[in-house]
Amino acid sequence: MGGVQDVVLAMLAKEPAHGYELRSRMREALGPLGNEMNAGQIYVTLARLAKAGLVTSQHDDGLPDRPDRRVYVLTPAGQERVAAWLAEVSWPKPDLAEFHLKLVAAARARLADPVALVDAQRREILRRLRDAQRAALTEADPVAGLLLEGVVLRLRADLEWLDACERTWTGRK
């Protein structure tokens, strides 16, 4: 599991919500990139999360004109999954949008300090960068060295982006 499912779980950590509300929050957090999001993706994701026992839902009695509207809430297993996802620092597994949404969801639900999440991610990237640079120095084959050079350049770019994330989130506190 990962990606959108983890983001949806984290957005439910603050409070129960309808699928439409979750989709709106994700689109708002992603800005122009959110326009590419499939409208049905949230509902498919919520169904999968319910099947996995990470969320439950109930009809919203406050909307008699929309009897099919459901409110989704995290189960204890869902809360555990959110905590594990926030602590995860694997890289470059999450794409930039997923990491960005992790910061937004963590801040909105007051689950974690976004700057602390950026810092943990930075430590992991620095560790990987040191390993890649060490390997590049000892690699004699120029073709294999080319891949290592690409890894180093990608990790440096990721560090620059994390610096930008930290500047933005430090200013938002």
C-alpha positions in Angstrom: 0.0 0.0 0.0 1.2 3.5 -0.5 0.8 6.7 -2.4 -2.8 8.0 -2.5 -4.0 5.5 0.1 -1.5 6.8 2.7 -2.4 10.4 1.9 -6.2 9.7 2.3 -5.5 8.0 5.7 -3.5 11.0 6.9 -6.2 13.5 5.8 -8.7 11.5 7.8 -6.5 11.6 10.9 -7.7 15.2 11.6 -11.4 14.4 11.4 -13.9 12.2 9.6 -14.8 13.4 6.1 -16.8 12.7 3.0 -15.0 11.5 -0.1 -15.8 14.8 -1.8 -14.2 16.7 1.0 -11.0 14.5 0.8 -10.8 15.0 -3.0 -11.1 18.8 -2.6 -8.4 18.9 0.1 -6.0 16.9 -2.1 -6.7 19.1 -5.1 -6.2 22.2 -3.1 -2.9 20.9 -1.6 -1.6 19.9 -5.1 -2.5 23.2 -6.8 -2.4 22.8 -10.6 -1.2 19.2 -10.4 -4.5 18.4 -8.6 -6.5 19.0 -11.7 -5.1 15.8 -13.2 -6.6 13.8 -10.3 -9.3 11.3 -11.4 -12.6 12.1 -9.6 -13.3 8.4 -8.9 -9.8 7.7 -7.5 -10.7 8.8 -4.0 -13.8 6.6 -3.9 -11.9 3.6 -5.2 -9.2 4.3 -2.6 -11.7 4.6 0.2 -13.3 1.3 -0.8 -9.9 -0.4 -0.7 -9.1 1.2 2.7 -12.4 -0.1 4.1 -11.8 -3.6 2.8 -8.3 -3.5 4.4 -9.9 -2.5 7.8 -8.2 0.9 7.9 -11.3 3.0 7.6 -15.0 2.6 8.4 -17.9 4.6 7.1 -21.4 5.4 7.9 -24.3 7.3 6.2 -24.5 11.0 6.9 -27.9 11.5 8.4 -27.6 15.3 8.1 -28.1 15.1 4.4 -31.5 13.7 3.6 -31.2 14.8 -0.1 -28.1 12.7 -0.5 -28.7 9.4 1.2 -25.7 7.8 -0.5 -23.2 10.2 1.2 -20.9 8.5 3.6 -18.6 9.8 6.3 -15.2 8.0 6.6 -13.3 7.6 9.8 -10.0 6.0 10.7 -9.9 2.7 12.6 -7.1 2.1 15.1 -5.2 0.1 12.4 -5.6 3.1 10.1 -4.1 5.4 12.8 -1.2 3.0 13.1 -0.6 3.0 9.4 -0.6 6.9 9.4 2.1 6.9 12.1 4.2 4.4 10.2 3.8 6.4 6.9 4.9 9.6 8.6 8.0 7.9 10.0 8.9 6.4 6.6 12.0 7.9 5.0 12.6 5.7 2.0 13.7 7.7 -1.0 13.3 8.1 -3.9 10.2 5.8 -3.5 7.8 8.6 -2.8 7.3 11.0 -5.7 7.5 14.7 -5.0 3.7 15.1 -4.9 3.3 12.3 -2.4 5.9 13.8 -0.1 4.4 17.2 -0.5 1.0 15.8 0.5 2.6 14.1 3.5 3.8 17.5 4.7 0.3 19.1 4.1 -1.6 16.3 5.8 0.8 16.1 8.8 0.5 19.9 9.3 -3.3 20.1 8.9 -4.0 17.2 11.3 -1.2 18.3 13.6 0.3 14.7 13.4 3.9 15.9 13.0 5.9 19.0 12.4 6.5 19.2 8.6 10.0 20.7 9.2 10.9 17.6 11.3 9.7 15.4 8.5 11.8 17.3 6.0 14.8 17.0 8.4 14.4 13.2 8.7 14.1 12.9 5.0 17.2 15.0 4.5 19.2 12.8 6.8 18.2 9.7 4.8 19.1 11.4 1.5 22.5 12.5 2.9 23.2 8.9 3.9 22.3 7.7 0.4 24.3 10.4 -1.2 27.4 9.5 0.9 27.0 5.9 -0.2 26.6 6.8 -3.9 29.6 9.1 -3.8 31.7 6.5 -2.2 30.7 3.9 -4.8 31.3 6.4 -7.6 34.9 7.0 -6.4 35.7 3.3 -6.5 33.9 2.4 -9.7 36.4 1.7 -12.5 33.8 1.0 -15.3 32.7 4.4 -16.9 29.4 2.9 -17.9 28.5 1.8 -14.4 29.9 5.1 -13.1 27.4 7.0 -15.3 24.5 5.5 -13.4 26.2 6.4 -10.1 26.7 9.9 -11.3 22.9 10.1 -12.1 22.0 8.9 -8.7 24.3 11.5 -7.1 22.8 14.3 -9.2 19.3 13.2 -8.4 20.0 13.1 -4.7 21.6 16.6 -4.8 18.5 17.9 -6.5 16.3 16.3 -3.9 18.3 17.9 -1.2 17.8 21.3 -2.8 14.0 20.7 -3.0 14.0 19.7 0.7 15.8 23.0 1.5 13.0 24.8 -0.3 10.4 22.8 1.6 12.0 23.7 4.9 12.1 27.4 4.0 8.4 27.4 3.2 7.2 25.4 6.2 9.5 27.3 8.6 7.8 30.5 7.4 4.3 29.0 7.9 4.8 28.1 11.6 
